[in-house]
Amino acid sequence: MAWRIHEHVLRGEIDNRTRNRVTGRIWLAGATEPMVLDLTGDCHPDLAGCSLEFENPAPVPMTTRPPASQQHGTAGDITAARKVRVFDIPVAEAYPMLKRGEKVPEHMANCLYLEWFSERSGRVVIESADYRLRISDPAWRFTAEEIAERERQAAEGDTSFATAVDADGNAESWDEFRCEQLLRESDMIGEKYRRLLEKYADHPDSERIIAHEMGWEWIEEALDEQEAAAGGGATEEEGDDEGAVDESPGAPEDDLAEIDMEEEPPDPAREGIDWVRDGDGRIAHPVANRFRDVMHTLLTELKAGGNDFSECDEALNEFRGHFMTLSVKLSSALHFVARADRFTDPGMTVARLKRALEIHNQTLTAAEALVNHPKFPADRLAYYRSELFKVREDVLAIIARLREGE
């Protein structure tokens, strides 16, 4: 994966007037601080020796946490001269025309393409043909020999950038900060996908449009193959049905859904420390299991108090929602500790727990709004706050243990 942040960019500046160094700052909508770039390498010949300023005329604010503010690493392809085809009409109007075999109005345009690999965020890409650009005169230029050598290295995958990408996570385990960045990247991708689903859910070509907007070229190619097969080839009735799978509602499959997938229990010596069995007999971490029980107690009390969750006041809803989210985050992160999963890097578990602590802070803030609340007794608020502080101490102790590599 890669951070693809072009739609969130407000403005930015890139400077390659010093050889073998690319510096810059990029401001993102919704972020308080700019990303600061300090990269090894050079831009493509069109920007080599130049400074570049760019501005996005229609930025989309980020609702998730942005990439790391300090971006140290290796420059990849950095150019303002990448040629792309650009539709002259909205993509939602273009695809129906393509399906009907009509010519879509389009033009060739120069696309700004900024790519780098950083120690904290991995691969980051900014790609847009819509930005407004200002490019300075060059302070230096590549020689013809240098350009030829760069082209050779690119063709053979022998660049510093390619080496950095290939080695990511292979030479050594990611630390918790790199894992955090991966989780944030996933958040951003999920948020963009959600927005596109809301926008194009009812469009007949929603699947293709969303794939195009997400940059999922493999899905577009698969859809092309499906359409080509549907337009030409034998139908199901005409084709050879040997080996075909019966997908009717009552068809027998591999019975995988009915197989008891119970795993072997974890180390018996760690029972009660790293794992317990919950009320349904499933493996769970003691901290997550206890907090889930506390959450169920909260929900039961709220219902007993006559609170309709769909109609109860904002303060109660806020507290309940954060409490439930925190329970899910803890269960997800601590599941790998409970199972002693050898395939999970401790740094990733620490990163997940740190994200759970962010929700924990939001839950405590929501609890403050319930002081003197007419529908929430003071003694019960004190109880839930004490449980929140207790789980925070437990989580911090687990993080410390994971960091020590116990």
C-alpha positions, 0 to 999 in steps of 0.5 A: 500500500501507499499513502495517496494524499493528493485530494487532501493537499492544500498547497506545498513546496518542493526544492531540489536546487541542491544536488542529491537533496529534495526538501519541502513542506506540504500542508494538508487540509485538516492537519495542524502542521505541514509535513516536512520533507528531507529526502535523498535523491533528485527530481526528474530532469524537468524539475531537477535544480528547481523549486516548485510550488503547487496548490490544490483548488479543491482540497478534501479535509482529512478526518483521520490522522495524517502521515508523520510530520517529519518525512526523512527518506528517499526520493522516488519519481518527482516530476511535473511532466507525466502525461495522462488522459483527463476526462473533460466531464465527471467520471460518473458521466464518462463511464456510461458513455464508454459502456455505450461505445461513445467517445468521451471528451478528454485531453492529454495533460501534464500530471504532477507526480511526487513519490518518496519513501520515508522511514516512518510512513513508507511509500507516499504518493501525490498525483494530480493533473488539477494542481496549480504549479509554479516552477522556478528557473533551474539552479543546475541541470543533469548532463546527457550522461547523467540522464542516460544513467538515471534511465538505465537504473530506473529500467533495471530497478537499481535506484535507491528508491526501489531498494528502499521500497523492496527492503521495507520490513524485510531487513528488520521488524517494523517498530511501533511507530511504523506500525502506527503509520500503517494503521493510519494509512488504512484508516485514510483508505477506508475513509475515502472508500466510505465517501465514495460509497456514499457518493456513488452507491446508486450509480450503475457503474459504482464498482468501476467508478470507485475502483478508478477513484481509489486507484485500484487498477487491478479491479478495473482490469478484472471488470474489463475481463468480465465484460469481455467474457460476457460479451463474447464466450459461451453462456453457462448453458452452452459451456462445459459445466464439468467441474462447475460449482453449484451456487444454488442456495441449498448446494453443498459446498466444502462445509467449511462453515460447519467445521469446528475451527476451534484452535488449540488453547494457548500456553496453559502456564499463561492462563489467567495472565495472557488468556482466559475463556469468556462466557462463551468458552472463547479465548480472550485476554483478561483485560479485554474480557473484564472491560467487555463485561463492564461495557455490558453492565453499562448498556444494561444499566442504561436500558434499565434506566429507560434510555432509548439509544436512538433518542437519548441525549448527546452526552449519554450517546457520546459516552456509550459510543466511546465505551463500546468502541474502546471495548472493540479496540482492546479486544482486537489488539489483545487477541494476539497477546491472548493467542500468543500469535507468533506471526504478529509483530509486538510493534503492531500490537503496541501500535494498536494499543496506543490507538485504543488509548486515544479512544480511552482519552475520548471516553474519559472526556465524554465521562466529564460531560456526565457530571451532575447528569440527571439520568446518570447517578454520580456513584455509577459515573465514579465506578465507570471512571475507576474502571477506565483508569484501571484499564489504562494502567493495565494497557500501559503495563502490557505495552511496557512488557511488549517493548521489553520483548518479554 
